[in-house]
């Protein structure tokens, strides 16, 4: 998915603003297993995924807990770094060789000062990311592991062939044994 297509899906920009924004974008190739956003660090960039799959996770008592997976067309960022310029809580790792679009938060904030359209785009990006966090919370609180697993499969039907089942089990908050049972049950 091309950057302009991703940008326009967040909030429609006029051609001039889209060109201004596009000029700041750098294409970055990320190798499998590379962590490009790290917990307890402020990240100066936000990313948009062109290809590949990434996982968002945090460390809890010597364990990695998977919060989400990202797919082509999605924004990838530490919301705390983006909004407050502070250290984030999450680590984000490429699970496959991936191509990302990288955008400097500082340069983007300069554009906000000069374009209401781009400022509204940035506001909408923050709103969409906040809704994603809320959806993850609702998923954990109100859906069964089986329901959550089937929702993940709707979003990424072949995900079990592309990433470790242990990551999926962690995302669902269950053991790999329980995940195997869920996978064995027909819908």
Secondary structure, DSSP 8 states (H G I E B T S, - for coil): --HHHHHHHHS---HHHHHHHHHH-EEEEE-TT-EEE-TTS--SEEEEEEES-EEEEEEETTEEEEEEEE-TT-EE--HHHHHHS---S-EEEESS-EEEEEEEHHHHHHHHHH-HHHHHHHHHHHHHHHHHHHHHHHHHHHS-HHHHHHHHHHH-TTGGGTS-HHHHHHHHTS-HHHHHHHHHS--
